[in-house]
Every structure is written in structure tokens, then in C-alpha cells.
Amino acid sequence: MGLFSAFPATAQVTQSDLLQDFQQVRRDSEDICAPLEIEDYGIQTIVDVSPPKWHLAHSSWFFETFILKPFAKSYKEYDPFYAHLFNSYYELAGTFHPRPERGLLSRPTVDEVYRYRKHVNAAMADLLHKQRHPELETIQLRTVIGIHHEQQHQELMLADIKNIFAYNLSKPTYRELNNAESITTKNISWHEQPGGIYDISTCFSDVFAYDNETPTHKQYLQPFYIASRLVSNAEYLDFIEDKGYQRPELWLSDGWKAVNENNWSHPLYWQQRDGAWYEMTLGGLRYLDLNAPVAHVSLYESAAYASWANKRLPTEAEWEVVAKNLAIEGNLRDQDFLQPIATKQSGLSQFFGDVWEWTQSSYSPYPGYKAAAGALGEYNGKFMSSQMVLRGGSCLTPANHIRPTYRNFFYPKDRWQVTGIRLAKDLV
């Protein structure tokens, strides 16, 4: 099947459309960095965060390594050392600089990284202008994966910038954001989903999908209920005030260990001042919107909250069978809130956008899964250990990047991404 198994036949793809998509995604990355000062580009606050200039360079390295070097005969490498410096984790592509040390390098400069991007952009435009090439189909398919790869890094960049700014004592504003309407959310209702045998994974022939979303397989589900909306800040605050972070009976063993080792007592980016709760956002420090979905909680916190509420987290298959019947719309990056917002809806809502939703499913291969050959096969398959699946995208996810079958994955302790909670319960 391979990395591009769900992408439409190349006969449906024009070179001009592909070039336009490529150029747009490259502009989008630079637009994200436009509000930054030069001092912001090189900061790495925690191991999970990469400096913005590293993201800009790495996404260029991806096109250079997997498309330009193998298929553009006249391509001249911008700087041979970049192959080491901006490789993230592809063992078969060569050596790479240690991830925790990405923020220790003042060179190459930001200007040099932008020149590198221009160099790669020009070479890609040259290649994509060619109507005939013996490896045209492979070039097209790898360009598509490169576009989606860069969109992933755009989301990472925004989350990393938020962490960088939150670490700063002055709590600076990344830029002015759209303001959400102040509303009171409706009470959670419960959607009943019948049990039965369901097709799981991508089943669309006209959309892109990653290899970890395939192959399609059947899975039996017991009947269940799933919550109509995400857990709100107000509801999570009730958990805090009921000493949720002090009650070991609510927590998974590793979660209780994480609480004590890291002194967790509230979600990441919350802080209390003079009795009021505030939250760090890309728009600066704001009063906590009690009606908005809770964000920046780990799998451990999500599971503890679910236990406190006498509910559970959904499995990824449960989430998917419900989401497949819903329109892909919501508070995604295109809305420009860049922050979870409250919903007016009373029915099923917030499945796409706002926060990545933790599931209780471990990140593992679907039956029959085989990683693609070569270095690109390292994209997803090598991480199928010790991580958990999240679904639905967030307020930082581009609308044309998400789909019901998309499998994101993080470690249970991770909180710097925009992650939140939807509850489920058994139908008894």
C-alpha cells in the first residue's frame, strides 16, 4: 500500500495545481513566522519544542532530500552540512543533530535559512514545471507528502512559539487574534452509537492519507455513548477544586508519578492571579474562558478527569465511526482564533478543530499494515510504541489537512500541543 496509498491517481493531478499548492504551503510557513522578532527564531524551551528557524529549514530539507536530490539531475545542494543539521530522525537518510540541542546553534542565521528556502523553492518550481519526467508519478506523490509534512510543522511551529512566549516572564503577544463570541455552552448530551462491525481507516479514494491510516479493516464495537461536545474549562476547574490532582485513586500509576514529579496542579498555561484564572495564548495572557474547551492536558490528566466524572475516554475506532458522518468544519486554523472556543451547538460538535482529542487507544499498526520501503517508511511506523492516538485536529490545524481517519500520536505525558478531552461511556 505504502505512504501514498489513498492519494488519487496522478492522472487527476496537474503540475500547475501541485506547484500552486507547494508555493502556498511555503508562504504559509513564512507567514506564521512574520510576527516574530529575530531573537525568537532560535529558542528551544523544552526538548519537545524546536526553534522556529529549525522548522523552516527542516521542511526545506524534506523536499531537498526526498525529491530534489534523487530526481532533479541538475540540482546543486545548498550546503552539504544541512543534510545532517536539519534531518529530524530519518536513520536511513543519514546522521542528524541531537534534538535536545537544536536551540544551541546560532548558525546558520535566520537570513541564511530563508535563503535556503528560496533555493529549494526555485529548484522545486523548476522540477514541477517539467511535464515529462521518467519518475513523474513519484515526484508528484512525494510533493504531496511534503506539503502535508510542512503543514504538520506549521502546527508544531505555532505550538512551539506559544511555549517559547509562555516561558518568557513578560508573557508577550505573538499577534492579535480573532476574538470569540462570549457564550455559555449547553450541557453535554450523549450520542448513542449502535454496536456492530464497522470499516475502520480511510475509505476515500479521492483524498490524501498517511500510511498509518491504512489498510481498511473491520472492527467490532460494543454499543456506546459519546459526548456531544468537549470538556470545558469550567468542568475541568470543578475537577481541580475537588482535589482531582491530589487523589491517587483517579490516576493511572504513571500519571500519578508524573503529577508528583512535575508538580502538576492545573493544565499547562493556566495561572492564578489574585484569585482569578488566566491562560497564556498566542494572543497573550487572557482571562480563562470558562466555556471554552480545556486544552494542554496530558493523556494522564484526561483519563483522571474521565475517572472522576465516572466516564471514560473513547477508543479511536469509536471516535472515527461517529466522526465519519460529520462535516469537516469547526474551529480550525483557518478561523484564526488559534485558541479553543466555546460552541453554541447542542448536538454533536467540536469533533474537528479546537483540540486534539485523546483516545484510550495505543498507537499501533492496523491489521495488515506495512511501512513503505526506504527512509520515507520511517515517517510513521517506527513510532508505533508507547504513544497514544489523538483525533480531530485542533485550532492550529489547517482545514485541508484534517480528515476523520487522521491518526495523530503523542506520549501520554505530553501537554505542549493543543490537546483536550471528549468523554464516552458504555451503553448498558
N, C-alpha and C positions, 0 to 999 in steps of 0.2 A: 504494500500500500504506500508506505513512505510518507515523507513530511508534507507532501502537497496533494494527498490523495483526494481531498474534497474540492480542490480548485477546479473551475470549469475548464473544458478543453481549450487549448491555446488558440484554436481557430476563432474563438469568441473574443479574444483579447487583441486589441490593436496596439501597435507600438506607440502611437501618439498618445493614446489614453494611458498607457503604462508610464510613459515619460512624464505626462502631466501629474499622475498620482505620485510618482517618485519626487518630482520637484516640489509638489505641495507638502509632502511629509517632511522634506528637508527644510522648507521655510518654516513649518510649524515648530520644529525643534528650536530654531533660532529665534522665533517669536517668543517662545517660552522664556528664553534667556535674556530677551531685550530689557526687562526691568532691572536686571542685575547690575551691580557695580563690579568693577574688575576684581575687587577683593573677595567677592562672593564665589567666584568660579573655582577656587582651589580648595575649598573647605571640605573636610571629612570629619563629621562629628562622632559617628559611631561606625563600627565595621560594616553594618548594613548599608550605610549611606556612601554614595560615590560622589566626588566633586562634579559639578555641572560640566566643567570642561572635559572631564573623562567621558561622560555620556556622549558629548558632541563628537569626540574623537573615536570612541568605540563603535558607534553606529556607522561611522565612515569606514573604519577598519573592516566591518562586516561586509560592506559592498566591495571593498577592495579585495578582501581575502577570498570570498566565495564567488565573485563574479568577474571582477576586472583582471585579476592575476591569471585565472585559468582560461578566460575566453576572449580577452582583448589583447591581441598579439602585440600591438604597438604600445601597450600601457607601460608607463615608467613609474615604478614605485616612488611615492613622495619621499619617504625616509625609511630605509630598511629596519631601523630600530623600532619603529612604530608597531611592527608585527609582534614584537614582544611586549611593548609597553601597553598596548590597547587591546590585546587578546584578553578576554574575561576568564574563560575556563575551558577552552577547547584544546584538550590534550593533543589531539591528532593534528591540530593546526600549528603546533609549536609550543614554545615556552611562554610563560606570562608572568607579569609583575604581581607580587602578592597583593591580594585585595585589601588587607588592612593598611597597606602603605600607599594607597593611591593619593592620599591627601598630603604626602610628604614631598611631592615633587613640584617645584616651582616652574620647571621647564619640562616640555615645551610651554611657551607662553600662550595666553588666550589668543592673541593675534595669530600665532603660528598654527594653532588648532583650527581657526577659521580659514586660514589659507589651505590647510589640509582638506577641509571640507570642500572648498571651491575646486581644488584639484580633482577630487573624487567625483564631484558633481559634473564637471566638464567631461571627464572620461566616461561616466555613465551615460550622459546625454549623447555622446559620440556613438557609443555602443548601441543604445536604444534607437538611434536614428537608422541603423542598418536594417533593411528589410529582409536581407538574406544572410544567414549565418548557419553553418552546419549544426550548431548547438542552440538554435534559436529558442526551442521549447524550454530547454533547461535554463537559459538566460532569463526568460520570462518568469518561470516558476520561482527561481531564486530571487529575482527582483521583487516579486510579490511577498515572499517571506521576509526579505529585507525591509520592505515597507512596514509590515506588521511588527517586525522586530523593533524598528525605530519608534513605532507608536508605543510599544511596551516601555521603551526607555524614556519616552516623553512623560508617561505616567510616573515612572520611577523618579525622573528629574523633579517633577513637581512635589512629590512626597519628600524627596531628599532636601529640596530647597526649604520646605516647611520645617524640617528637622533642624536645618542649619540656622534658620531665623529664630526658631524657638529656643535654641541653645544660647543665642545672643541675649545678654541681660537687658538690652533696651527693647526687646520684642519688636523688631522693625516690621514694617508692612512691605510685603512683596509687591503688591499693587492693589489699586481699588478694585473691588469685585462687585458684581450684581448683588443687590440686597434682596433677600427672600421676603415674601409677604409674611407678616406675623399672623399665624393661625393656630387654632387649637386642634390637635389631631383627634380623630374619632377613636373610640375604644376598639381594641383588637377584636375582630371576628374570626371565625375558624372555617376554612375551606375544607370540605370533606372530599377526599380523593379515594375512589374505589380501589380495592386491591385487584391484582391481576398480573398478567405478563405484559411487559412494556418493552418497546425498542429503545435502547439507550445508545447515546452518542449521535454524532452528526448523521443526518439522513437527507441532507440537501445537496444536490449536485451542482448548484449554481453559486455556492459561496465558498470562500476560503475557510479552511480549518486546519489546526495543528494535528500532527500525528497522534498526540496523546488523547485526542477526541475520538479516535477510531480504534478498532473496527466496530461497526454497529453490532450489537449483541442483544440478546433478550435477558430480561431480569424480572423475577417475580417480586412483587411488592405486596406486603400486607396493607389493608386499608389504613389510612392515616388522616390526620388533620394537619393543616399548615396555616400559620398565622397570616392574616390579611395584610399586615404591614410589619415594618421593622420595629425593634425595641427602641423606645425613645430615651432621651437623656433623663427625663423626669422619672421614668420607670427604673432606669438604672440607678438613679440617685436614691430611690427607695431601697434598693439592694444595699447600697453603701451605708445608708442611715440605719439599716437593720443589721449592721456589723457584718456584712457579707464577706469583707476581706479579713475578718477575724474568726471565721467559723470553719475549721478544717473539714468538717463533715460534708461541706458543699463542694470541696475541691478534689480534682484528681491529684494523686500523690505528687507528680512532677509539677503540677500547678501550684500546690501549696508550698513546695520548695522554692518555686520562682517568686511567689509572693513575699516570702521571708528573706530570700537572698537579695531581692531588688527593692524591698520596702514599698511594694505596690499598695496603694490605698484608694486609687481612682484611675480612670483612663489616662493614657498619655495625653499631654497638652492641657489637661484641666488644672486649674489652680484656684485657691480660695483666698479672697482678699476682703477683709472687713465683713466677713460673714456671707459674702456673695461669691458665686461660682463664675469663673471666667474660662474661656477656652482660646488657645492660640490657633489662629487660622492663617491662611495665606493673605488675608486682609488685615492681619494684625491681631492683637489681643481684643477679644469681644466678650460681652456678657454671654453666658451659656444659654443657648436657645433650648428651653426645656422640651419643646415639642419636636425638635429635630431628632433624627436617629442618632443613637450613641455611636461613636466612632473611636478608632485607635484602641480597641481592646483585643487582647490575645484570644486564642482558642481556649486557653485555660480559664480566662475570665468569662468568656461566653458560655462555656459549659457549666461553670459555677453559678452564673446567673440563671441558666435554664434549670439547674437543680433546685435553686432557691424558689423558682416560680413553679415548681412541680411539673415542669415540661422537659423537653429535650431539644437538641439541635436536629434538623433534618439530615437525612443522608443526601449525598449528591444526586442519586437517582430520583429520590422523592422530589427534590427541588426541580430537577430537569423536567419531569413529566408534567408538572404544573406550569412551569415557565414556557414550555413549548407552545402552549395555547395562548400566550400573551404577546401583545405587540412590543417590539423593542423600542421602548420610549421611557423617558424619565430624566432624572437629574444627572445627566452625563456631562462630560467636559464642554460640549458644545453650548450648554446653557450658561456657562461662565459664572456659576456660583462658586465652583471649586471648593465647596463645603456641603455636607449633607443638609437637606432642608426638610421641613415638615410637609406632610401630604394632606390634601383636602379629601382624598378619596375614601370611600367607605368599603369598597370591595378590594379585591386583590390589587396590591400596589407596591411600588418600590422594588420590584424584582430586578430591574435594570437601573444602574446608577446608584447614587448616594453612597453606599458602602459595599465592599466585597463581603459576602455573607459566608461566615464559617459554616462548614458542614461537619458531621461526625465521621466522614469518610476519609480514610487514609489515601494518600496519593500513590496509586499503584497502577500497573498496566491493566487495560481491559483484556478480556479473553481474546487470544489471537494476535495481540499487539506485537509488532516487531519494529524496532528502531531502524531508521534509514541508515544506509551504509555511509561510511566516511565521517568526517568531523561534524557535518550537519546533524548526524544521528545523535550527537551529544546534546542537542538543543533541549530535549525534554526527558528522554528515557533515563539518563544517568541520575536524575534527581528523584526517582521513584522509591524513596526510602526516607522514613522518619518525618515526612511532611504531611500536611492535611490540605484537603481540597476546599477552595472557596469558589463561589459562583456569583454571577450577575454584574460584575463591573462596579465602578464607583463614580463619584463626581469628578474624578480625574481621568476617566476612560473615554476615549473618542467614541462617538456613537457608531461609526462604521467599523469599529474594531471588536465589538462585543456580539455575542450570539448565545442562544440558550444552552449550547453544548460546551461552551468555553470552560476549560478547567484551569483555574489559577491554583497556585500552591505556595504555602509558606510553612515555616516551622511553627509549632504550637505557641511558642513564647513571643512571636513577632507582633509588634504593635505600631511600628512606624508607618506602615501602609494604612490606607483608609478602610479599616475592617470593622464589621459590626455583626449584629445578631438578628436572625429570624427564628422564631420558635416553631416547634412541631410537637405533636402528641399522638399517642396511639389511639386508634378507634376501637373502643372496647364495648 
